[in-house]
Amino acid sequence: KGQGRNELLKHQQGKRLTQRQMILAKCYECCGNYTDGRIDCKIPTCPLYPAMPYGEFKKKPEKD
């Protein structure tokens, strides 16, 4: 039930998606439908990684 499931289903039904919905659907598919949990894919070389819904890059860096 991770982000991207509904978007992928819409795509499979031939419905139009926004760019953000396309990204979420692709991340969902690429991560194996998040069967291992909603975790960071850890593929920073992927051009979609900055938009990955569960990416660690979204965490703010800790201040010393």
N, CA and C atoms as a LAMMPS dump frame, in Angstrom:
ITEM: TIMESTEP
0
ITEM: NUMBER OF ATOMS
192
ITEM: BOX BOUNDS ff ff ff
-5.0000000000000000e+02 5.0000000000000000e+02
-5.0000000000000000e+02 5.0000000000000000e+02
-5.0000000000000000e+02 5.0000000000000000e+02
ITEM: ATOMS id mol type element x y z
1 1 1 N 0.815 -1.197 0
2 1 2 C 0 0 0
3 1 3 C 0.861 1.265 0
4 2 1 N 2.076 1.173 -0.492
5 2 2 C 2.946 2.334 -0.52
6 2 3 C 2.526 3.332 -1.587
7 3 1 N 3.122 4.506 -1.516
8 3 2 C 2.832 5.537 -2.497
9 3 3 C 3.178 5.033 -3.887
10 4 1 N 2.279 5.215 -4.821
11 4 2 C 2.506 4.79 -6.192
12 4 3 C 1.613 3.647 -6.63
13 5 1 N 1.02 2.944 -5.668
14 5 2 C 0.173 1.794 -6.008
15 5 3 C -1.014 2.227 -6.859
16 6 1 N -1.757 3.197 -6.372
17 6 2 C -2.936 3.658 -7.118
18 6 3 C -2.552 4.242 -8.475
19 7 1 N -1.428 4.921 -8.508
20 7 2 C -0.968 5.519 -9.753
21 7 3 C -0.6 4.44 -10.773
22 8 1 N 0.053 3.374 -10.316
23 8 2 C 0.409 2.283 -11.219
24 8 3 C -0.855 1.595 -11.743
25 9 1 N -1.83 1.403 -10.879
26 9 2 C -3.094 0.802 -11.309
27 9 3 C -3.794 1.679 -12.348
28 10 1 N -3.776 3 -12.13
29 10 2 C -4.382 3.917 -13.099
30 10 3 C -3.683 3.798 -14.454
31 11 1 N -2.354 3.724 -14.424
32 11 2 C -1.583 3.577 -15.664
33 11 3 C -1.95 2.279 -16.381
34 12 1 N -2.06 1.207 -15.629
35 12 2 C -2.39 -0.089 -16.216
36 12 3 C -3.801 -0.108 -16.809
37 13 1 N -4.655 0.773 -16.32
38 13 2 C -6.01 0.893 -16.848
39 13 3 C -6.074 1.85 -18.041
40 14 1 N -4.922 2.414 -18.407
41 14 2 C -4.864 3.303 -19.556
42 14 3 C -5.265 4.735 -19.261
43 15 1 N -5.311 5.091 -17.981
44 15 2 C -5.68 6.461 -17.609
45 15 3 C -4.461 7.361 -17.635
46 16 1 N -4.719 8.649 -17.787
47 16 2 C -3.636 9.627 -17.827
48 16 3 C -3.134 9.927 -16.426
49 17 1 N -1.837 10.182 -16.326
50 17 2 C -1.211 10.51 -15.049
51 17 3 C -0.46 11.823 -15.163
52 18 1 N -0.327 12.507 -14.047
53 18 2 C 0.53 13.688 -14
54 18 3 C 1.979 13.213 -13.925
55 19 1 N 2.919 14.129 -14.072
56 19 2 C 4.324 13.734 -13.97
57 19 3 C 4.627 13.149 -12.597
58 20 1 N 4.124 13.766 -11.553
59 20 2 C 4.367 13.273 -10.195
60 20 3 C 3.784 11.86 -10.025
61 21 1 N 2.6 11.644 -10.561
62 21 2 C 1.981 10.32 -10.483
63 21 3 C 2.805 9.282 -11.242
64 22 1 N 3.382 9.683 -12.367
65 22 2 C 4.226 8.775 -13.14
66 22 3 C 5.463 8.381 -12.341
67 23 1 N 6.053 9.341 -11.673
68 23 2 C 7.242 9.073 -10.861
69 23 3 C 6.905 8.119 -9.726
70 24 1 N 5.804 8.391 -9.019
71 24 2 C 5.405 7.522 -7.92
72 24 3 C 5.134 6.102 -8.405
73 25 1 N 4.463 5.981 -9.562
74 25 2 C 4.163 4.664 -10.118
75 25 3 C 5.443 3.918 -10.469
76 26 1 N 6.405 4.603 -11.062
77 26 2 C 7.66 3.954 -11.448
78 26 3 C 8.454 3.521 -10.224
79 27 1 N 8.518 4.372 -9.208
80 27 2 C 9.231 3.998 -7.983
81 27 3 C 8.565 2.788 -7.328
82 28 1 N 7.26 2.77 -7.314
83 28 2 C 6.512 1.647 -6.741
84 28 3 C 6.85 0.35 -7.486
85 29 1 N 6.843 0.433 -8.803
86 29 2 C 7.143 -0.737 -9.623
87 29 3 C 8.597 -1.173 -9.451
88 30 1 N 9.511 -0.233 -9.495
89 30 2 C 10.944 -0.527 -9.414
90 30 3 C 11.313 -1.149 -8.065
91 31 1 N 10.637 -0.714 -7.004
92 31 2 C 10.929 -1.223 -5.66
93 31 3 C 10.153 -2.496 -5.336
94 32 1 N 9.613 -3.151 -6.353
95 32 2 C 8.914 -4.409 -6.143
96 32 3 C 7.657 -4.257 -5.318
97 33 1 N 6.943 -3.168 -5.552
98 33 2 C 5.692 -2.882 -4.848
99 33 3 C 5.893 -2.718 -3.347
100 34 1 N 7.102 -2.328 -2.947
101 34 2 C 7.446 -2.107 -1.542
102 34 3 C 7.139 -3.334 -0.693
103 35 1 N 7.383 -4.521 -1.241
104 35 2 C 7.118 -5.75 -0.492
105 35 3 C 8.015 -5.869 0.74
106 36 1 N 9.173 -5.217 0.719
107 36 2 C 10.081 -5.236 1.87
108 36 3 C 9.823 -4.075 2.821
109 37 1 N 8.81 -3.312 2.561
110 37 2 C 8.513 -2.148 3.392
111 37 3 C 8.761 -0.859 2.634
112 38 1 N 8.305 0.189 3.189
113 38 2 C 8.448 1.508 2.565
114 38 3 C 9.804 2.083 2.934
115 39 1 N 10.79 1.706 2.142
116 39 2 C 12.166 2.105 2.436
117 39 3 C 12.785 2.788 1.225
118 40 1 N 13.891 3.439 1.466
119 40 2 C 14.656 4.099 0.418
120 40 3 C 15.245 3.041 -0.514
121 41 1 N 15.138 3.265 -1.812
122 41 2 C 15.685 2.304 -2.777
123 41 3 C 17.209 2.324 -2.807
124 42 1 N 17.806 3.416 -2.348
125 42 2 C 19.264 3.582 -2.295
126 42 3 C 19.916 3.476 -3.673
127 43 1 N 19.253 4.049 -4.676
128 43 2 C 19.813 4.084 -6.029
129 43 3 C 19.966 5.554 -6.433
130 44 1 N 20.957 6.244 -5.887
131 44 2 C 21.098 7.677 -6.167
132 44 3 C 21.441 7.996 -7.619
133 45 1 N 21.842 6.993 -8.403
134 45 2 C 22.139 7.242 -9.811
135 45 3 C 20.876 7.263 -10.671
136 46 1 N 19.742 6.866 -10.088
137 46 2 C 18.474 6.894 -10.819
138 46 3 C 18.038 8.348 -10.994
139 47 1 N 17.627 8.743 -12.197
140 47 2 C 17.208 10.129 -12.402
141 47 3 C 15.941 10.485 -11.626
142 48 1 N 15.185 9.496 -11.185
143 48 2 C 13.973 9.762 -10.416
144 48 3 C 14.224 9.766 -8.906
145 49 1 N 15.416 9.439 -8.49
146 49 2 C 15.72 9.309 -7.061
147 49 3 C 15.368 10.554 -6.243
148 50 1 N 15.629 11.756 -6.736
149 50 2 C 15.269 12.932 -5.936
150 50 3 C 13.773 13.029 -5.628
151 51 1 N 12.933 12.367 -6.399
152 51 2 C 11.493 12.394 -6.167
153 51 3 C 10.997 11.126 -5.477
154 52 1 N 11.9 10.227 -5.122
155 52 2 C 11.536 8.962 -4.497
156 52 3 C 10.784 9.24 -3.199
157 53 1 N 9.58 8.683 -3.013
158 53 2 C 8.772 9.051 -1.85
159 53 3 C 9.354 8.673 -0.495
160 54 1 N 10.224 7.69 -0.437
161 54 2 C 10.771 7.258 0.847
162 54 3 C 12.29 7.436 0.912
163 55 1 N 12.824 8.365 0.117
164 55 2 C 14.263 8.56 0.042
165 55 3 C 14.862 9.183 1.291
166 56 1 N 16.037 8.709 1.663
167 56 2 C 16.739 9.243 2.825
168 56 3 C 17.246 10.659 2.578
169 57 1 N 17.374 11.041 1.318
170 57 2 C 17.862 12.386 0.999
171 57 3 C 16.914 13.453 1.526
172 58 1 N 15.681 13.085 1.836
173 58 2 C 14.711 14.051 2.324
174 58 3 C 14.92 14.383 3.797
175 59 1 N 15.692 13.557 4.478
176 59 2 C 15.971 13.817 5.886
177 59 3 C 16.928 14.989 5.982
178 60 1 N 16.693 15.848 6.923
179 60 2 C 17.569 17.005 7.109
180 60 3 C 18.863 16.544 7.751
181 61 1 N 19.998 17.096 7.287
182 61 2 C 21.275 16.708 7.886
183 61 3 C 21.344 17.174 9.336
184 62 1 N 21.984 16.34 10.142
185 62 2 C 22.131 16.676 11.552
186 62 3 C 23.181 17.76 11.71
187 63 1 N 22.927 18.696 12.605
188 63 2 C 23.895 19.765 12.887
189 63 3 C 24.771 19.353 14.053
190 64 1 N 26.045 19.704 13.94
191 64 2 C 27.005 19.373 15.011
192 64 3 C 26.907 20.334 16.155
